[in-house]
Amino acid sequence: MPEPKDEFDSEWFNFQMKEAQKIKNRIQQMTYGKKKDIEFARKYWDEKIEKNEKELEVIKERLGDFLNRYDMTSFSTSYGNAHLRAAGDKFDWKALSADDKREIAKHLPEELVDRKPKEGAVNKASQILDDGRVVLTETGEIIPGLTGKKGGYKTVTIRERGI
């Protein structure tokens, strides 16, 4: 469209406003589509990764059974080695959202928080109960929302060699 005729050219002004609105709507639709694509891709890959992690755990269990059966702590081949060891406590921080972590921070002493929980410091200052709940060692207070898996069970560590 040509330049405005004068300062009262509402037709030109309305055309510009209409075009701006169209562009804003397209941007909104693209942003929505981008979010949906990212969400789909994240879900797709998370499912594939989870499936493969489960398969790896099955293999680690088999290797652990083999090592236990023959009373060994490790076994080496040209592919690498498998080592049987006692696992340490595992806190479930990865499963928590940012909001969950902020909520947990409300229940912690100041020295364990810097806007969100200081994960390493919380891990050192707490212990995991048999039922998976986490408790502050010093006070005995249960930390709501945080869970974990108590260590001490046997697990297999795999070290691969390049083939």
matplotlib code that plots the C-alpha trace (Angstrom):
import matplotlib.pyplot as plt

x = [0.0, 1.3, 2.3, -0.4, -2.2, -2.2, -2.4, -6.1, -5.6, -7.4, -7.6, -3.8, -3.6, -6.2, -4.5, -1.2, -3.0, -4.7, -1.4, 0.3, -2.4, -2.1, 1.7, 1.2, -1.3, 1.1, 3.9, 1.5, 0.6, 4.2, 5.2, 2.4, 3.4, 7.0, 6.1, 4.0, 6.8, 9.3, 6.9, 6.3, 10.0, 10.9, 8.2, 9.3, 13.0, 12.3, 10.3, 13.1, 15.7, 13.6, 13.1, 16.8, 17.7, 15.3, 17.0, 20.4, 19.2, 18.1, 21.6, 23.2, 21.1, 22.2, 25.8, 25.4, 23.8, 26.7, 29.2, 27.4, 26.9, 30.6, 31.6, 33.4, 33.5, 34.5, 34.9, 36.9, 36.6, 37.7, 34.4, 35.2, 34.6, 31.7, 32.3, 30.0, 29.8, 27.6, 25.5, 25.3, 22.1, 20.4, 18.2, 15.5, 16.3, 16.0, 12.3, 11.4, 10.3, 11.6, 8.3, 8.8, 12.3, 11.1, 8.5, 11.1, 13.4, 10.7, 11.2, 15.0, 17.3, 18.8, 22.3, 20.9, 19.1, 20.2, 16.8, 16.5, 17.9, 21.7, 21.4, 24.8, 24.5, 21.0, 22.3, 25.1, 22.8, 20.1, 19.5, 17.1, 14.7, 13.8, 10.5, 12.2, 11.4, 14.3, 15.0, 17.4, 19.9, 20.4, 16.7, 15.0, 12.5, 11.2, 11.7, 8.3, 8.4, 12.0, 12.4, 15.3, 16.6, 18.6, 22.0, 23.8, 22.3, 24.6, 24.9, 27.0, 29.2, 30.1, 33.3, 33.5, 36.5, 36.7, 36.2]
y = [0.0, 3.5, 6.1, 7.8, 10.7, 12.9, 12.8, 11.8, 8.8, 6.2, 3.7, 3.5, 3.3, 0.6, -1.4, -1.3, -2.3, -5.2, -6.4, -6.2, -8.2, -10.9, -11.1, -11.3, -14.2, -16.0, -15.6, -16.9, -20.0, -20.7, -20.4, -22.8, -25.2, -25.0, -25.8, -28.8, -30.1, -29.8, -31.5, -34.3, -34.7, -34.7, -37.3, -39.4, -39.4, -39.8, -43.0, -44.4, -43.6, -45.0, -48.2, -48.6, -47.8, -50.6, -53.0, -52.0, -52.7, -56.2, -56.9, -55.5, -57.8, -60.8, -59.8, -59.3, -62.8, -64.3, -62.6, -63.7, -67.3, -67.7, -65.6, -62.9, -59.2, -58.4, -60.0, -58.7, -59.4, -57.7, -55.7, -54.3, -55.3, -55.6, -54.8, -55.7, -53.0, -51.8, -48.8, -45.6, -43.7, -42.2, -39.1, -38.5, -34.9, -35.4, -36.3, -33.0, -29.9, -26.4, -25.7, -29.0, -27.9, -24.5, -26.2, -28.5, -25.5, -24.0, -27.0, -26.9, -24.9, -21.7, -23.2, -25.9, -23.4, -20.8, -20.0, -23.7, -26.6, -27.1, -30.7, -31.9, -30.3, -31.8, -35.2, -35.0, -33.6, -36.3, -40.0, -42.1, -44.3, -47.9, -46.6, -44.0, -40.9, -38.6, -37.3, -34.6, -36.4, -33.6, -32.9, -36.1, -34.0, -35.6, -33.5, -33.5, -34.2, -35.6, -39.3, -41.7, -45.2, -46.4, -47.7, -50.9, -53.1, -54.7, -53.1, -53.6, -51.0, -51.5, -50.1, -50.5, -50.8, -49.5, -52.2]
z = [0.0, -0.8, 1.8, 3.8, 2.1, 5.1, 8.9, 8.7, 6.5, 8.6, 5.7, 5.5, 9.3, 9.6, 6.8, 8.8, 12.0, 10.2, 8.8, 12.2, 13.7, 11.0, 11.6, 15.4, 15.0, 12.7, 15.3, 18.0, 15.9, 15.1, 18.8, 19.7, 17.0, 18.2, 21.8, 20.6, 18.4, 21.3, 23.7, 21.2, 20.6, 24.3, 25.0, 22.1, 23.1, 26.8, 26.1, 23.9, 26.5, 29.4, 27.4, 26.7, 30.4, 31.5, 29.0, 30.4, 33.9, 32.9, 31.5, 34.6, 36.8, 34.6, 35.0, 38.7, 39.0, 37.0, 39.3, 42.5, 41.2, 40.7, 43.8, 41.8, 42.1, 38.5, 35.1, 32.1, 28.4, 25.2, 25.3, 28.8, 32.4, 34.8, 38.5, 41.3, 44.0, 46.8, 45.7, 47.6, 48.5, 45.5, 45.9, 43.3, 42.4, 38.7, 39.0, 40.7, 38.9, 39.7, 41.7, 43.6, 44.5, 45.7, 47.9, 49.4, 50.1, 52.3, 54.7, 54.9, 57.2, 55.6, 55.2, 52.8, 50.5, 47.9, 46.3, 45.7, 47.7, 47.6, 46.5, 47.6, 51.0, 51.5, 50.5, 53.1, 55.8, 55.4, 55.1, 53.2, 55.2, 54.1, 52.7, 50.5, 52.5, 53.2, 56.8, 58.0, 60.1, 62.7, 63.5, 62.4, 60.3, 57.2, 54.0, 52.3, 48.5, 48.4, 48.0, 47.3, 47.3, 50.2, 49.2, 50.2, 47.6, 45.0, 41.6, 38.5, 36.9, 33.3, 31.8, 28.0, 25.8, 22.3, 19.8]

ax = plt.figure().add_subplot(projection="3d")
ax.plot(x, y, z, "-o")
ax.set_aspect("equal")
plt.show()
